[in-house]
């Protein structure tokens, strides 16, 4: 498989890397400590085209492919996984879903503002009692004339406290389970929509996470995304791309863990020599590099297959390959950063060291967007179908 980027992809990779080093790296620890992103950062990313990278030019985007978007996520994940997470939720989970499934009026109304950074987006699916069992959601939506009335709550929502637009799933027919779910575009100004609290996480601090509450929230029927009772189609359309993108973030984090470890192993001296000369430290570095390169091949093979599937290719191979990419890369990232902390010794246990932040950030990749256990089931189910 050819992993040589096009001229445009190299330029985007360079631009994102430079932006992250200039704007984010100097304040990465502050972002983690204060649990907030820098003021104006969304507009800056919008101006640079990052938020509309793979969205149509019609609405202000750049119409690139999944590979290119994954390259951006990898570079963001190397410097600040929290920012990468928020951008992924905004662009992929909200804006991409809207572009794939919305009507022209909805796209014209929301996409330009999402692409510019004027509007921050989020996805409201997970509930206090419905995580991996997505079709078990209990939020309801009842028709009331030209509106729907939503009641319920959503938990662990990335960008929730800051989002001006939420893509929310609710049951329009409780008896039909998966066939009774509808997707809605809910603005934060709609009556009955509120944020109950911002959640305090151990990792990915700076990426705001919250609980959304709908108490007789009135949503115009024109804000139904897709068709009534067909929300699962919206939910499933794009899940493979989400898995690839999350894998790209994890890849970036793992690369950063290796970079920090190499730097420390060269500089730190014990027993009169750099610790990088010790065989057991060398073994850790070699294992990290090997697994990262294996993950890279898997991630970008899945990204290329996702692009072919977009052009009408078969998606069955993509289901298991995207699942394998995010499963393997998430666990590679966890192993890499665990070894990185070990190499740093006592300093790795200190909050002021970047490797500690990565250690806390890494675990989410084995939990969010489907746990490692669910991913294994998904892959096995696809294998058994053949």
PyMOL commands that set and color helices and strands:
alter all, ss='L'
color gray80, all
select helices_A, chain A and resi 7-34+41-47+50-52+57-59+66-79+81-101+104-116+134-136+174-180+221-223+231-236+239-267+275-277+279-310+316-349+354-366+372-385
alter helices_A, ss='H'
color red, helices_A
select strands_A, chain A and resi 121-124+140-144+147-158+165-171+181-187+193-198+209-220+224-225+269-270+273-274
alter strands_A, ss='S'
color yellow, strands_A
deselect
rebuild
show_as cartoon
